[in-house]
Amino acid sequence: MIGQKLPSAFLWLMFAAIPFFFSCKSASKGPVAVPDGFDWQGHRGSRGIMPENTVPAFLKALEYPAVTTLELDLAVSKDHQLIVSHEPWFNASICRQPNGDSIPKRDEEKFLLYALTADEIRGFDCGAWGNPRFPEQQKLKAHKPTLREVVEAVRAVRPDILWNIEIKSQPQWDGLRHPPVETFAQLLIAELKALGIERRAVVQSFDVRALQAMHRQAPEIRLAFLIENLRGIDYNMEKLGFTPAIYSPYYQVVSRKLVRKCHARGMKIIPWTVNEVASMQGLIRMGVDGIITDYPNRIAVVGK
């Protein structure tokens, strides 16, 4: 999912880390004072410790008082329900079929959410198998919920929570893995308003079309521009065509200069996905406005 084609993933990571590495070297190490109003976001709920994008993951994130926002991804079902899922299919690494069978990696994209109803999607388990990338993650049976299901479960515990909701779309997926992006935006706007959380939500995307559709249809809803390329803020903002509330880059491309540029444009900067305490501390010293993390349980250590 890298916007700019580079020779290899290794080179991308190497060059992406350069500004972050030098910025962190210039900052003192150790505990840092977290500014008032800092936006700590639980990525996919609490992916590091609970099955991602499930009701238990979001409820677990609420156990950490510093968490102000829950981050999640959306796909669309056959019956046009908004499904909380990172991929628009069942990830073979973490999901099993209703009969308990595993999903062959080569076949996972045959299990498209857009080809199944919300009730059919509920039959798949995406928690009991665990996630090999996150050994601390608790294993428990869990399904891909609807956005409404998540909001209602969370609201019963913390009605003041904020939401960061990603439209997972790509041009080549229109009509195949999700509805046309204008329809996707319409579905989300309608549901945010029906749930009464449109003022507490930010909608984010890597897809400029999705953000542009949201901006046209509901300019009052705050937007965040997710960034995974190395082309720089000027290029990216020109491509988007308007100024969103938040600029949200991969954390290793963040520098003090980028923070200053974002603030000069009137945008907050909230990087993703930051899991090491030392990296969190370095980013806070650079002046970022929030952090998205898989491990909300590590936030308390940042100021110690």
MONOR-V602057 format. One record per backbone hydrogen bond with DSSP energy under -0.5 kcal/mol. NH is the residue of the N-H (numbers start at 1). CO is the residue of the C=O. If there is no record, write none. Layout:
NH/CO ; NH/CO
//
This chain:
3/1 ; 5/3 ; 12/8 ; 13/9 ; 14/10 ; 15/11 ; 16/12 ; 17/13 ; 18/14 ; 18/15 ; 19/15 ; 20/16 ; 20/252 ; 21/17 ; 22/18 ; 23/19 ; 24/20 ; 25/21 ; 26/22 ; 27/23 ; 27/24 ; 32/302 ; 34/32 ; 38/35 ; 39/289 ; 40/38 ; 40/66 ; 41/39 ; 41/291 ; 42/69 ; 43/41 ; 43/293 ; 45/42 ; 45/71 ; 46/44 ; 47/43 ; 48/294 ; 49/46 ; 50/46 ; 53/44 ; 54/51 ; 58/54 ; 59/55 ; 60/56 ; 61/57 ; 62/58 ; 63/60 ; 64/61 ; 65/63 ; 67/64 ; 68/40 ; 69/40 ; 70/162 ; 71/42 ; 71/69 ; 72/164 ; 74/166 ; 75/83 ; 77/81 ; 78/113 ; 78/116 ; 80/77 ; 83/75 ; 83/81 ; 84/145 ; 85/73 ; 85/83 ; 90/108 ; 90/111 ; 91/89 ; 94/91 ; 95/91 ; 96/125 ; 97/101 ; 100/97 ; 103/95 ; 104/102 ; 107/104 ; 108/104 ; 108/105 ; 110/107 ; 111/108 ; 112/110 ; 113/88 ; 114/88 ; 115/112 ; 116/113 ; 121/117 ; 122/118 ; 123/119 ; 123/120 ; 124/121 ; 125/96 ; 126/124 ; 126/142 ; 130/127 ; 134/131 ; 137/134 ; 138/49 ; 140/127 ; 140/138 ; 145/53 ; 145/143 ; 147/82 ; 150/146 ; 151/147 ; 152/148 ; 153/149 ; 154/150 ; 155/151 ; 156/152 ; 157/154 ; 158/154 ; 161/158 ; 162/68 ; 163/200 ; 164/70 ; 165/202 ; 166/72 ; 166/164 ; 167/204 ; 168/74 ; 168/166 ; 169/167 ; 173/170 ; 174/170 ; 174/171 ; 175/178 ; 176/173 ; 177/173 ; 178/173 ; 183/180 ; 184/180 ; 185/181 ; 186/182 ; 187/183 ; 188/184 ; 189/185 ; 190/186 ; 191/187 ; 192/188 ; 193/189 ; 194/190 ; 195/191 ; 196/192 ; 197/192 ; 198/192 ; 200/197 ; 201/197 ; 202/163 ; 203/222 ; 204/165 ; 204/202 ; 205/224 ; 208/206 ; 210/207 ; 211/207 ; 212/208 ; 213/209 ; 214/210 ; 215/211 ; 216/212 ; 217/213 ; 218/214 ; 221/218 ; 222/201 ; 224/203 ; 225/246 ; 226/205 ; 226/224 ; 227/248 ; 236/232 ; 237/233 ; 238/234 ; 239/235 ; 240/236 ; 241/237 ; 244/242 ; 245/223 ; 246/223 ; 247/268 ; 248/225 ; 250/227 ; 251/272 ; 253/250 ; 254/251 ; 259/255 ; 260/256 ; 261/257 ; 262/258 ; 263/259 ; 264/260 ; 265/261 ; 265/262 ; 266/263 ; 267/262 ; 268/245 ; 270/247 ; 271/290 ; 272/249 ; 274/292 ; 275/273 ; 280/276 ; 281/277 ; 282/278 ; 283/279 ; 284/280 ; 285/281 ; 286/282 ; 287/283 ; 287/284 ; 288/283 ; 289/269 ; 290/269 ; 291/39 ; 292/271 ; 293/41 ; 293/291 ; 296/294 ; 298/295 ; 299/296 ; 301/298 ; 302/298 ; 302/299 ; 304/301
//
